[in-house]
Amino acid sequence: MGELVSFVCVRADHQWDTGGSGRILANGPLAIRATKESVIRGMEVTMKEAYKIESELSQMVFATEDAKEGPKAFAEKRAANWQNK
């Protein structure tokens, strides 16, 4: 499906910077994949069809165990333990 990171540079403090991809990668892998799929597929269809694709993918993601883990981890002030389930 393509690359998540399209550029990498070294900041003045010599740390790697990937344009904010770390914030994306902190989310559940299933949600990231579904979002990416929704965007890619949605670019090829009408807006109405794109919303349908997004809705279908969202329903699949919200039915997963990871969808429960994210809010639970947030409430418990800990990092989420994504299981891809």
N, C-alpha and C positions, 0 to 999 in steps of 0.2 A: 504493500500500500504506500510505499514511499518512506521518506525520512522524517523523523520527529524533529531533529535538530538540523537546521539548514546552514548554520554558521557557528564557529567557535572562535573566541579571541581571548587574549590574555589581558586582564585589567591592569591598571597601574600598580595594584598591590600584588601582582603576579598570581592571582587566582584565576582559574578558568571561568569564563562566562559563556553560557550557551543561550543567552537571550531569554532567560526566564523559564527554560524547560524544566528546571528543578521543581518549580511550583506545580507544573503539570504532572511530572513523574511522581509526586507525593500522593496523587490520587489513585484510586483503584484501577488496576490494569484493565478490567472489563469495561469500566466506564470510559477510559481513555480510548480503547479500541472502538467502542460503539460511537463515541463522538467523532473520531477520525473517519469511520465508515460513513456516518451520517453526512458529514461535510463533503466527502468525496462523491458519494452517490447523489447527494442533493444538488451538486453543481451541474449535473447532466439532465435534470428534470425540471418541471414547473415548480413554482413555490408550493402549490397545493400538494403535489406529489412529494416534495421534500419534507413538508410537515408530516405527512403520513409515514415516511421512512423514519423520521426522528421519533415519532410517537411509538412506532413498533419497536425500535431499538431501545427506547427509554423503558418501555414496559418489560422488556427482557432483562435489562440491567436492574431495575427496581425489584425484580422477583428473585434476585440472588442473595446469597448469604453476605457477600461483600457490601451490599446496599444497607444491610443492618449494621455491619461492623463499623462503617464510617461514622455515623452519628453516635454510636455507642462509644467509640474511641474518643471522639471529640468531647462528649459529656464526662468521660473519665479522665480527660486531660492527658491522653497518651497517644502514641503513634498507632495508627491502624495496622492490624495484622491481616493483610490481604491474602485470601486463599484461592482466588480465581474460581470461586464457586458461587 
